Amino acid sequence: MRCSHIDYPFGLWIKQSFVFALTATLLIALASFTGGFMSTRSVVQICITFVVILIVAFNNICIHVYFRVEDPVKSPLYVKIVSFVSTILIVWGFHYIERFFGVLDYRLHSFLIQNPVRNFTFISVQGSLLNVVVLLWLYFLMSEHAKVHHKLERSRLERAREEAINLMMRQQIQPHFLFNALATLKTLIRKDPDMAQSYLVQLSDFLRITIASVKNGELASIDQEIKLCEDYLTMQKIRFGEALHYQVNISADIRMKQLPIFSIQPLVDNVLKHNAFTVADPVRIDVEERDGWISVRNNKNIKYQKEDSNGSGLRNLIERYKYLFVQGVEIEESDAFFEVRIKIV
């Protein structure tokens, strides 16, 4: 199982490898101790055993970190092969070191030296068993880290989601928005009472859906999101007239599917915030569904003096999608257009 997003505590694992190797070596020494004083050869063998276990543990950590493996049990076959082969080579190397310095137990030496096949089989089995023990220990080490990492990541995304929802609420009911809405309503009351009444209905629906969406949780139906978006665009159309053109093309069969709340309207709001438009050079916004994604696309005419914005709306939408998908937001941009695609849940 390859994992590209986990940050491994490499330094901590190396320290824990030292403790693991020391503990395993002491257990082996106690199991082989028969009483009396230990010979110099036995002490050297115990030291070599400690070094072998430490190197094998360090080697396996490096292999699994390099291949970005999160769970050694579910690692790809090639990672297991690299792990076992490298461990057997390490054990073979230290076996020859023991033989070279003459510290190999004489009974074992006479048992192995007489039969090369027996020698190869014994060392290979010994290395395989050691690798299995190290992998089990590494599984415990990495699975605990993965659990903590995923828990922290989920908590972070939960906070980001709550912050995003609060931000969207503030964006909808912020004084600047209400000031513009009431100023437009005031103008319409004098010039066109019927249009003012329609505008007031749209504003009322928009605020009602905004508040209701927050109460209903983190997801909303596409129909509800489109209704919110259309209410907003209708109000802006009344305000800007022919300087704004928009088209919403969402088929009825997908409107009951879901999106994170406040997904579409903030993207439309960003278009109006970041682009200059006039009757002679209007802004055009297209909202449509394509292959399981909702697309919000507009022609570009970037303002020289932008409204106050720190880009947190789109950033928080991306963060909220991370809670649901690996990749839920796609952005495409050219000199002529800007498009954001969000994945349907």
N, C-alpha and C positions, 0 to 999 in steps of 0.2 A: 504494500500500500504506500504509494508515493505521496508525500505531503509537501507542498511548496510554501506553505504559509507559517509553519511552526518555527519558532526560534529556539534552537537547542541550547541548553545550559552546558556547553561543552566543558568549561573549566570545572564546574561542580561535578560533572560525571567522572572526570579524571580523578578528582579527589575521592569520590565514592568508589572508583575502581581500585584505588590503593587499599581502602578499608576492606573491600570484598576479597581482594587477593590475599591480604594478610589474614583475614578470618578463615578463608578456605585452606590456606597453608597450615595454620594452627590446627584446624580440625584433622587434616591429613597427618600431621606430625603426631597428634595425640592418638590417632587410630593405629599408627605404625609403631608407636613407642611401647616397648615390651618390658620396661623396667631397667634400672641401672643407669649408667651414664651413656650418653649418646656419643658415638665416635665422630671424629672430624669429618669422615666421609658422609655420615648421615646429616651432619649440620650443613655441609656444602650442598647435598642433594635437596634439603629443605629450602635453602636459599635459592637454588636454581628453580625449584617448583614455584616459589613465590614469584620469581621474575617471569617465568613462563605464563602463569595465570594472569599476571599484571599486563604483560604484552598482548596476550590473546584478548583480554577484556578491552584494552586500549585499541587494538586493531579492529575489533568488532564495532566499537563505538564510532571509529573513523569511517568504516564502511557504511554503516547505517546513516550517519550524518551526511556523508558524501552523496548517497543515493536518496537522501531526504525521506527515509523510511520512518513511518510513525509507529508501526506495529511489526516487530520482527517476525511474529507468527504468520502474518499475512503478507510478508515481503515477497517480491517477485522471485521466481526460481533462480535467476542469474545472481541475485544478491545472496541467496542461500549458498549457491555453489562457490561464489567468491569467498564467503565467510568460512565454509568448511575447508576448502583447499588451502587458504592462507593459514588457517589454524594448524592443519596437518603439517604444512611446511615449517611452521614455527616449532612445533613439537619435534619434528625430524631434525631440525637444526640444533636444538638444544640436546637431543639425544646423542648426536655426534660430538657435541662439545663435551658431554659427560664421558663419552668413550675416549676422547682425545686426552682429557686430563686424568683419566683413570679413576673417576669417582662413581662410576656405574656399579651398582651392586653386583658382586661377582657371580652370585647364583643366577641373577637375571642375565648377566653378560654371557655366561656359559650356555644359558637356555636359548638365547637369541643368536649368538654368533655362529652357532653350528648350522642354522637353517635360515637362509636369506628370506624365504617366503614367510616363515614364521615371524621373522624380524619385521618385515614390511607390514604384515597383518596386525601384529601387536601394536606397533607405533601408530598405525592408521586408526585402529579402534580406540586407542588411548586419546588421540587427538580429536576424534569424533565425539567421544563422551565428554571431553573437556569443553568442546564447542557447544554441545547441547546444554551443559550446565551454565555456561556463560550466556548463551542466548536466553535461557529462562530468566536469569538474573536481569539481563538487559531488557527483556519484555516487561518485567515488573517496573524497572526504572523508567522506561519510555512511556509505558501506559499510564503510570501515575503522573508523569509530566504532561502527557496529552490531556488527561482529565482536567488537571489544573488549568492548562492553557485554554481548553475549550470553555471551561467554566468562566474564566476571566474574559475571554472573547465574547461570550454570550452576554455577560454582565455589561461589557462595554457597548455592545450593540443595543442592549436594552436601554441603557442610558442615552445613547445616540438617538434611538427611536423616540423616547420620551421628549428629548430636547427638540427633535424635529417636529413632533406634534405640537409642542408648545410654541415653537417658532412659527409654524404655519398658522396657528391660532392668532398669534400676535400680528402676523402679516395680513390676515383677513380683517381683523378688527382694530388695526393700528389707527391712530388719529389721522395720519396722512390719508389713508384710504377713505375713512369716514368723512374727512373734511372735503375731499374731492367729490365724494358721492353726494353729500349734502349741498355743496356748492352747485353741482349739476342739477340737483333736484330743485333748488331755489330758482335757478335760471329757467327751468322747464315750467315751473308753476306760473311764471309771468308770461312765457311765450306760448306754451302749449300744455294746458291743464290735463288733457287726455294722455299725452305722452308722459307727463309727470306722474300720473296715476300708474301707468304701466311700469315706469322706472321704479317707483316705490314698491310695487309688487315684486319686481325682480330683485331689488335690494333686500326685501324682507325674506324672500325665498332663499337667497344666497346666504344670509346670516343664519337662518334657521337650519339649513343643511350643514353649514359649517359647524355649528354647535352640536347638532345631532351626530355628525360623523365622529367627533371626538368621543362621544359617549358610547358609540357602538364598537369600539375597539380599533385595532391597527389596520384592518382590511375593510374595504367598501366595494360594492358592486361597481362594475364599469358604468352601468346606467346611472348610478348616483354620482359618480365622478364626472360623467359627461353632463349631467344636469347642472352640477355646480359650475362646470366650465362654461356651459352655454349661458347660464344666468350672468356670469361675470362678463362674457363677451358681449352679451346683449346690452348690458349697462355701458360698457366701453364704446360700443357702436353708437349708442345714443349720444355719448359724450364727444366722440371724435368724428362721427359721420363718415363721409366717404374716404377719410384718411385711413380707415381700417376696413379690411376685407377678410372674412374668414369662412372656412368651410369645415364642417364636422361630418365625417363619413364613417360611421360605426354601425355595422350590421346588427340587427336585432338578436341574432342567434348567439352573439358573444356578450351581450350586455349584462347577462346575469353572472358572468365570470367576475373575478375579483382583481383588485389592485390595492397597493398600500394607500391609505387615505391621503388626500391632498397630493395626488401624484400628477394630475394633468393640469389643473388650474394654475399652480405655481409656475409651470413651464410656460404657459401662455402669458402670465404676468411678467415673467422675465423678458419675453419678447418686447412687450410694451415699455419696459424699464430701460432696455439697453439699445433700442433702435429709435432713430428719428424718422418721422413720417408726416406727410402732408397730403392734402387732397391731390396735388399734382404727382406726388411720389408716395403712394400709400404702402402700408405694410400688409402683407398677405400671410395669413396663418392657416395651415392645413392640419387637421387632426384626423388621422385615419388608422385603420388596423391593417397590419401586414404580417402574415406568417407567425401569429402568436405574439406580436409586439404592437404596442400603440405608439404611433409616430406623431410628434409635434414638430412641424417644419415651417420655417419662415424665410422670406428674403431678407438680406442683410443691408442695413444702412446705419452703421454704428454711430451712436451719439458721441460728439466731442466732449460734452459735459454730461456725464452719467448721473443718474439719481443715486442717492446713498444706497450702497449694496456691497456686502462683503462676500457674495457668492455662496452664502451658507445654505440657501434654499436647495440648489442642485446638489451641493455636497451632502446635505443631510438626507436627501432622497437616495443618493448612492449608498449612504450608510444604512438606511433602513432596508434597502434591497439586499444588502449583505446578510441581513438577518434571515432572508428567505432563499437567496440564490448565491451562487459563486459570482455570477455576473448578471445583473438585472438591468443595468443602464448602459446604453451605447450612445456615443456622441459622434456626429459626423459634421464637419464644417469645411466650407470653401469660401472663396471670396464672394460668392453670390448667395449662399444660403447657410442656414444653421439648422441642424436637425438633432433632436433627442428622441431615442427610442427606449421605451420602458416595457419590460416583459410582463405579459399577463400571467397571473398566478394560476 
